[in-house]
Amino acid sequence: EAQVTQNPRYLITVTGKKLTVTCSQNMNHEYMSWYRQDPGLGLRQIYYSMNVEVTDKGDVPEGYKVSRKEKRNFPLILESPSPNQTSLYFCASSLRAPPALGYTFGSGTRLTVV
Amino acid sequence: AQSVTQPDIHITVSEGASLELRCNYSYGATPYLFWYVQSPGQGLQLLLKYFSGDTLVQGIKGFEAEFKRSQSSFNLRKPSVHWSDAAEYFCAVGATSGTYKYIFGTGTRLKVLA
């Protein structure tokens, strides 16, 4: 089944403890992106990747890192999480950039930083 | 810069009634336009998309949307709503040049009364 897989689905952590949210797609998509969803703000792009080893900042990149060493994987790293990063995170992929064909989304990761 | 507005935060309709969700965008040319649906606890699923051509676009689950250039709108419609359509709906706008920026509206939450 073609899909984007995110792990974990739920995560509660403490301020300052480094964490990684994994994202993997099995559709050979070139373009991958991370979004955070907050009430009343819709989805905001954190980082995106046009292809392997090519990443760039989205609208809200502060406090996040990403890497794209393989085409299928695009992990999101929070080096020192803070409570304002409590949010619902989505990984999404598209066959190519620009995402004119629309995105395939993962099921989301609900992160709580205390 | 492009922007997208979904004026209605919440909409309630009775099962079997017709539905129209509004989406207005701002962009210098005709952008890529999309509607996504997010069921509770799920990621976003693409309902339909518009690039060019016929201004009435058919999607999955019986939804359609009409692009109106003169009104900068891309409203989503369904003739008869089912209880399973209760979800949050997001309009998205993708730029067709430059950085190919892709942004989402803030969403409209649909409630369906039995």
Interface residues (C-beta under 8 A of the other chain):
Chain A: V4 S33 Y35 G40 L41 G42 L43 R44 Q45 F90 A92 A97 P98 P99 A100 L101 G102 Y103 T104 F105 G106 S107 G108
Chain B: I9 Y32 F34 Y36 G41 Q42 G43 L44 Q45 L46 K49 F51 F90 G94 A95 T96 Y100 Y102 I103 F104 G105 T106 G107
